[in-house]
Amino acid sequence: MNRTDVRTLQRFLKESGSYQGKIDGLRGPKTLAAMKTTLKAHADLLPAGADAWSDKRRAVACLQVACRLRKIEVGPIDGLWGPQTDHATEVLATIQETGKPPAPWRDQEPLDANPNGWYREAELKEALGSPTRKPPMVVVPCPWQLCLAWDLGTHPSGIGCHEMVADSLSRILTRVNDHYGPEQLREMGLHRYGGCYNKRRKRGGTSWSTHAWGIAIDWDPSHNRLKWGRDRARLAQPEYDTWWKIWEEEGWVSLGRTRNFDWMHVQAAKL
């Protein structure tokens, strides 16, 4: 539960008349008092023993109550932050901001947007030059702390990529961090960075990998192995829907979502 989620909670508490403070994303005394009032008013929704929960768990429970009252499917009111609570809170936040729930995301095919004019794979050698020569590189800072997937004690300062994709990548990382927050990104394994530039051919193939031009990134390789499909890959799970939507709105392509293999891989090149 990050500051964005606390702001969603504060808006609910303000709408219900129990909170008069600022929408600042901080669980201060006024927020805690409003939570107590709200949970007391909806004690029939809480399980036995809820009085002994920590303030953090009670805050999650209060958000779950808010979702339940809005008829958003949130699961049990248990004060525990899991994928269902995360999704329900996102729906609640969208309703607060727009007055209506978000359009169904999982019913849609991967977005085929290309606002940055990415080349197709077949055009890369002609457009960007030989993959045997190192491309013009830029290091894009990452708002959350990265760890090398194969050496979790090593923390890259950013992602080295082709200069062509640097601005787009920076926008994506900022949006992802704003949406999930560093704590949740770590819980989701999105701090496990599998690399960007790598002068090599595709694993299991003969053509050059998009990594050779520095326009592809791997995330959490150990939980999203090359041959794994939706039944096994971590990045295929529902809590990563917004993650993929943010990439696809910038025209990046997930091999997992388009081909159902190599779910770790996302590239700024059309297939």
Salt bridges, closest charged atoms under 4 A:
GLU90 OE1 - HIS179 NE2 3.61
ASP112 OD1 - LYS270 NZ 3.55
GLU121 OE1 - LYS202 NZ 2.73
GLU183 OE2 - LYS56 NZ 3.60
ASP218 OD1 - HIS211 NE2 3.26
ASP218 OD1 - HIS265 ND1 3.48
ASP220 OD1 - HIS223 ND1 2.88
ASP220 OD2 - ARG234 NH1 3.38
ASP241 OD1 - ARG106 NH1 2.79
GLU248 OE2 - ARG257 NE 2.56
GLU249 OE1 - ARG175 NH1 2.87
GLU250 OE2 - ARG171 NE 2.83
ASP262 OD1 - ARG203 NH2 3.80
